[in-house]
């Protein structure tokens, strides 16, 4: 009985350690978020050098070499409408909005 308890505690400990490690990795690899308005202002001012679009997410790099991410506003509005809708609302895109580089 004692060995099963120890094995269970070891599995729980390793699971918690794995989840904490994954979260720490996400914090290190996810660029900070900018508002969409700040992103548009930086684009107009020529401060953005690289932009990658994938679905509603925009990832990019500014002239200082700092990475950032933001989301297209239209998708935020659609998602907000989707989750607040009392009826069944289906979001579709024709053709699917996905741009990979």
MDTraj code that builds the backbone (N, CA, C; nanometers):
import mdtraj as md
import numpy as np

residues = "UNK UNK UNK UNK UNK UNK UNK UNK UNK UNK UNK UNK UNK UNK UNK UNK UNK UNK UNK UNK UNK UNK UNK UNK UNK UNK UNK UNK UNK UNK UNK UNK UNK UNK UNK UNK UNK UNK UNK UNK UNK UNK UNK UNK UNK UNK UNK UNK UNK UNK UNK UNK UNK UNK UNK UNK UNK UNK UNK UNK UNK UNK UNK UNK UNK UNK UNK UNK UNK UNK UNK UNK UNK UNK UNK UNK UNK UNK UNK UNK UNK UNK UNK UNK UNK UNK UNK UNK UNK UNK UNK UNK UNK UNK UNK UNK UNK UNK UNK UNK UNK".split()
xyz = np.array([
    [0.0827, -0.1197, 0.0000],
    [0.0000, 0.0000, 0.0000],
    [0.0870, 0.1258, 0.0000],
    [0.1955, 0.1214, 0.0768],
    [0.2830, 0.2381, 0.0865],
    [0.3471, 0.2709, -0.0482],
    [0.3840, 0.1701, -0.1257],
    [0.4466, 0.1938, -0.2550],
    [0.3501, 0.2591, -0.3523],
    [0.2222, 0.2203, -0.3469],
    [0.1230, 0.2814, -0.4361],
    [0.1016, 0.4281, -0.4015],
    [0.1000, 0.4597, -0.2754],
    [0.0835, 0.5990, -0.2331],
    [0.2036, 0.6812, -0.2785],
    [0.3220, 0.6273, -0.2606],
    [0.4426, 0.6982, -0.3036],
    [0.4447, 0.7160, -0.4553],
    [0.4051, 0.6138, -0.5271],
    [0.4016, 0.6245, -0.6732],
    [0.2989, 0.7287, -0.7165],
    [0.1838, 0.7316, -0.6517],
    [0.0815, 0.8317, -0.6827],
    [0.1300, 0.9726, -0.6550],
    [0.1963, 0.9907, -0.5400],
    [0.2510, 1.1226, -0.5071],
    [0.3597, 1.1649, -0.6055],
    [0.4406, 1.0696, -0.6498],
    [0.5449, 1.0994, -0.7476],
    [0.4827, 1.1429, -0.8801],
    [0.3770, 1.0748, -0.9232],
    [0.3096, 1.1112, -1.0482],
    [0.2489, 1.2501, -1.0368],
    [0.1853, 1.2800, -0.9248],
    [0.1271, 1.4138, -0.9039],
    [0.2366, 1.5195, -0.9046],
    [0.3476, 1.4926, -0.8361],
    [0.4583, 1.5880, -0.8309],
    [0.5154, 1.6136, -0.9699],
    [0.5361, 1.5078, -1.0472],
    [0.5906, 1.5239, -1.1824],
    [0.4932, 1.5973, -1.2741],
    [0.3636, 1.5732, -1.2565],
    [0.2630, 1.6441, -1.3361],
    [0.2645, 1.7927, -1.3049],
    [0.2665, 1.8268, -1.1765],
    [0.2707, 1.9681, -1.1366],
    [0.3985, 2.0325, -1.1874],
    [0.5095, 1.9637, -1.1775],
    [0.6372, 2.0159, -1.2265],
    [0.6325, 2.0386, -1.3775],
    [0.5721, 1.9461, -1.4512],
    [0.5596, 1.9610, -1.5960],
    [0.4713, 2.0804, -1.6333],
    [0.3594, 2.0981, -1.5631],
    [0.2703, 2.2108, -1.5912],
    [0.3398, 2.3428, -1.5606],
    [0.4106, 2.3508, -1.4500],
    [0.4834, 2.4737, -1.4164],
    [0.5927, 2.5034, -1.5184],
    [0.6633, 2.4004, -1.5630],
    [0.7671, 2.4197, -1.6643],
    [0.7094, 2.4667, -1.7968],
    [0.5959, 2.4106, -1.8362],
    [0.5311, 2.4517, -1.9606],
    [0.4856, 2.5969, -1.9525],
    [0.4274, 2.6360, -1.8406],
    [0.3841, 2.7752, -1.8241],
    [0.5018, 2.8718, -1.8258],
    [0.6128, 2.8333, -1.7645],
    [0.7329, 2.9181, -1.7668],
    [0.7843, 2.9309, -1.9102],
    [0.7821, 2.8217, -1.9859],
    [0.8252, 2.8260, -2.1259],
    [0.7348, 2.9175, -2.2078],
    [0.6028, 2.9104, -2.1844],
    [0.5100, 2.9976, -2.2565],
    [0.5366, 3.1447, -2.2278],
    [0.5648, 3.1767, -2.1024],
    [0.5938, 3.3160, -2.0671],
    [0.7181, 3.3669, -2.1375],
    [0.8152, 3.2799, -2.1554],
    [0.9408, 3.3206, -2.2193],
    [0.9279, 3.3328, -2.3708],
    [0.8431, 3.2517, -2.4321],
    [0.8370, 3.2483, -2.5780],
    [0.7229, 3.3296, -2.6377],
    [0.6267, 3.3722, -2.5579],
    [0.5140, 3.4497, -2.6096],
    [0.5478, 3.5979, -2.6039],
    [0.5471, 3.6652, -2.7185],
    [0.5788, 3.8085, -2.7167],
    [0.4683, 3.8883, -2.6474],
    [0.5021, 4.0058, -2.5946],
    [0.4010, 4.0876, -2.5277],
    [0.2932, 4.1341, -2.6256],
    [0.1739, 4.1540, -2.5727],
    [0.0607, 4.1920, -2.6570],
    [0.0487, 4.3436, -2.6653],
    [0.0209, 4.3912, -2.7860],
    [-0.0087, 4.5327, -2.8108],
    [-0.1555, 4.5439, -2.8475],
    [-0.2114, 4.6600, -2.8240],
    [-0.3484, 4.6802, -2.8697],
    [-0.3464, 4.6963, -3.0215],
    [-0.4585, 4.6685, -3.0821],
    [-0.4684, 4.6802, -3.2271],
    [-0.4497, 4.8252, -3.2714],
    [-0.4975, 4.9189, -3.1912],
    [-0.4813, 5.0611, -3.2232],
    [-0.3338, 5.1013, -3.2216],
    [-0.2591, 5.0538, -3.1217],
    [-0.1146, 5.0814, -3.1179],
    [-0.0451, 5.0204, -3.2397],
    [-0.0873, 4.8999, -3.2766],
    [-0.0292, 4.8340, -3.3936],
    [-0.0518, 4.9177, -3.5197],
    [-0.1752, 4.9634, -3.5411],
    [-0.2047, 5.0442, -3.6595],
    [-0.1256, 5.1750, -3.6596],
    [-0.1135, 5.2380, -3.5436],
    [-0.0354, 5.3622, -3.5330],
    [0.1110, 5.3362, -3.5675],
    [0.1665, 5.2264, -3.5160],
    [0.3064, 5.1934, -3.5458],
    [0.3263, 5.1621, -3.6939],
    [0.2294, 5.0966, -3.7572],
    [0.2399, 5.0684, -3.9005],
    [0.2389, 5.1988, -3.9793],
    [0.1483, 5.2895, -3.9447],
    [0.1397, 5.4175, -4.0157],
    [0.2656, 5.5010, -3.9983],
    [0.3304, 5.4887, -3.8817],
    [0.4523, 5.5643, -3.8542],
    [0.5784, 5.4938, -3.9039],
    [0.5637, 5.3765, -3.9654],
    [0.6795, 5.3046, -4.0182],
    [0.7631, 5.2364, -3.9129],
    [0.7062, 5.2078, -3.7967],
    [0.7816, 5.1451, -3.6886],
    [0.7806, 4.9928, -3.6950],
    [0.6922, 4.9345, -3.7742],
    [0.6813, 4.7887, -3.7843],
    [0.7596, 4.7421, -3.9065],
    [0.8476, 4.6425, -3.8859],
    [0.9301, 4.5935, -3.9960],
    [0.8862, 4.4566, -4.0464],
    [0.8339, 4.3719, -3.9589],
    [0.7942, 4.2367, -3.9967],
    [0.6552, 4.2093, -3.9408],
    [0.5691, 4.1483, -4.0236],
    [0.4353, 4.1102, -3.9796],
    [0.4045, 3.9701, -4.0299],
    [0.3570, 3.8841, -3.9410],
    [0.3118, 3.7499, -3.9757],
    [0.1665, 3.7385, -3.9330],
    [0.0801, 3.7003, -4.0273],
    [-0.0616, 3.6806, -3.9977],
    [-0.0921, 3.5324, -3.9942],
    [-0.1622, 3.4903, -3.8911],
    [-0.2101, 3.3524, -3.8841],
    [-0.3467, 3.3569, -3.8195],
    [-0.4500, 3.3458, -3.9025],
    [-0.5863, 3.3609, -3.8516],
    [-0.6035, 3.5021, -3.8005],
    [-0.6630, 3.5171, -3.6831],
    [-0.6837, 3.6513, -3.6284],
    [-0.5606, 3.7077, -3.5578],
    [-0.4565, 3.6251, -3.5405],
    [-0.3383, 3.6693, -3.4666],
    [-0.2376, 3.7362, -3.5590],
    [-0.1843, 3.8472, -3.5122],
    [-0.0779, 3.9188, -3.5824],
    [0.0449, 3.9159, -3.4933],
    [0.1534, 3.8622, -3.5446],
    [0.2823, 3.8668, -3.4738],
    [0.3772, 3.9489, -3.5586],
    [0.4596, 4.0261, -3.4938],
    [0.5496, 4.1100, -3.5706],
    [0.6701, 4.1539, -3.4917],
    [0.7477, 4.2402, -3.5569],
    [0.8691, 4.2937, -3.4969],
    [0.8783, 4.4403, -3.5364],
    [0.9173, 4.5226, -3.4391],
    [0.9297, 4.6646, -3.4693],
    [1.0741, 4.6985, -3.5037],
    [1.0998, 4.8257, -3.5320],
    [1.2350, 4.8684, -3.5731],
    [1.3398, 4.8446, -3.4652],
    [1.2981, 4.8413, -3.3403],
    [1.3914, 4.8174, -3.2301],
    [1.4249, 4.6701, -3.2130],
    [1.3591, 4.5843, -3.2908],
    [1.3832, 4.4416, -3.2783],
    [1.2946, 4.3741, -3.1747],
    [1.2021, 4.4479, -3.1149],
    [1.1121, 4.3905, -3.0151],
    [0.9969, 4.3197, -3.0854],
    [0.9699, 4.1990, -3.0415],
    [0.8581, 4.1245, -3.0976],
    [0.7297, 4.1615, -3.0239],
    [0.6173, 4.1462, -3.0919],
    [0.4881, 4.1761, -3.0320],
    [0.3826, 4.0894, -3.0980],
    [0.2640, 4.0912, -3.0385],
    [0.1501, 4.0247, -3.1001],
    [0.0244, 4.1044, -3.0700],
    [-0.0733, 4.0908, -3.1576],
    [-0.2024, 4.1541, -3.1407],
    [-0.3040, 4.0712, -3.2176],
    [-0.4284, 4.1096, -3.2112],
    [-0.5347, 4.0356, -3.2777],
    [-0.6186, 4.1312, -3.3592],
    [-0.6647, 4.0846, -3.4743],
    [-0.7514, 4.1651, -3.5589],
    [-0.8806, 4.1963, -3.4843],
    [-0.9215, 4.3215, -3.4863],
    [-1.0389, 4.3640, -3.4117],
    [-1.1665, 4.2980, -3.4605],
    [-1.1801, 4.2752, -3.5893],
    [-1.3046, 4.2176, -3.6405],
    [-1.3297, 4.0808, -3.5783],
    [-1.2238, 4.0037, -3.5552],
    [-1.2418, 3.8733, -3.4942],
    [-1.2819, 3.8860, -3.3484],
    [-1.2289, 3.9846, -3.2781],
    [-1.2711, 4.0056, -3.1393],
    [-1.4187, 4.0392, -3.1327],
    [-1.4649, 4.1239, -3.2240],
    [-1.6069, 4.1589, -3.2254],
    [-1.6928, 4.0375, -3.2589],
    [-1.6492, 3.9580, -3.3548],
    [-1.7247, 3.8381, -3.3897],
    [-1.7296, 3.7389, -3.2741],
    [-1.6164, 3.7191, -3.2077],
    [-1.6147, 3.6271, -3.0941],
    [-1.7037, 3.6783, -2.9816],
    [-1.7016, 3.8079, -2.9566],
    [-1.7858, 3.8657, -2.8526],
    [-1.9326, 3.8421, -2.8863],
    [-1.9704, 3.8646, -3.0109],
    [-2.1084, 3.8399, -3.0539],
    [-2.1415, 3.6915, -3.0419],
    [-2.0458, 3.6072, -3.0752],
    [-2.0683, 3.4630, -3.0708],
    [-2.0988, 3.4171, -2.9291],
    [-2.0198, 3.4620, -2.8320],
    [-2.0383, 3.4154, -2.6950],
    [-2.1558, 3.4829, -2.6251],
    [-2.2008, 3.5985, -2.6736],
    [-2.3142, 3.6651, -2.6126],
    [-2.4456, 3.6306, -2.6814],
    [-2.4391, 3.5600, -2.7931],
    [-2.5607, 3.5287, -2.8689],
    [-2.6435, 3.4245, -2.7945],
    [-2.7731, 3.4485, -2.7892],
    [-2.8631, 3.3531, -2.7239],
    [-2.8913, 3.2354, -2.8163],
    [-2.8928, 3.2603, -2.9450],
    [-2.9186, 3.1521, -3.0399],
    [-2.7863, 3.0921, -3.0849],
    [-2.7967, 2.9912, -3.1661],
    [-2.6760, 2.9272, -3.2193],
    [-2.6214, 3.0112, -3.3332],
    [-2.5046, 3.0666, -3.3136],
    [-2.4400, 3.1481, -3.4151],
    [-2.3197, 3.0707, -3.4661],
    [-2.3065, 3.0580, -3.5959],
    [-2.1957, 2.9842, -3.6554],
    [-2.1075, 3.0841, -3.7280],
    [-1.9803, 3.0844, -3.6935],
    [-1.8833, 3.1726, -3.7589],
    [-1.8129, 3.0952, -3.8691],
    [-1.8240, 3.1436, -3.9916],
    [-1.7571, 3.0802, -4.1051],
    [-1.6893, 3.1874, -4.1878],
    [-1.5870, 3.1476, -4.2576],
    [-1.5168, 3.2374, -4.3474],
    [-1.5001, 3.1675, -4.4809],
    [-1.5390, 3.2355, -4.5881],
    [-1.5259, 3.1780, -4.7216],
    [-1.4479, 3.2729, -4.8092],
    [-1.3299, 3.2438, -4.8507],
    [-1.2509, 3.1283, -4.8124],
    [-1.1988, 3.1457, -4.6703],
    [-1.1514, 3.0367, -4.6080],
    [-1.1015, 3.0485, -4.4702],
    [-0.9921, 3.1536, -4.4604],
    [-0.9989, 3.2355, -4.3575],
    [-0.9014, 3.3423, -4.3375],
    [-0.7794, 3.2841, -4.2685],
    [-0.6813, 3.2471, -4.3470],
    [-0.5575, 3.1920, -4.2921],
    [-0.4457, 3.2269, -4.3873],
    [-0.3493, 3.3014, -4.3392],
    [-0.2361, 3.3404, -4.4220],
    [-0.1107, 3.2933, -4.3530],
    [-0.0367, 3.2053, -4.4164],
    [0.0906, 3.1592, -4.3635],
    [0.2031, 3.2108, -4.4516],
    [0.3139, 3.2367, -4.3880],
    [0.4291, 3.2807, -4.4671],
    [0.5255, 3.1679, -4.4857],
])
top = md.Topology()
chain = top.add_chain()
for i, resn in enumerate(residues, 1):
    res = top.add_residue(resn, chain, resSeq=i)
    for name in ("N", "CA", "C"):
        top.add_atom(name, md.element.get_by_symbol(name[0]), res)
traj = md.Trajectory(xyz[None], top)
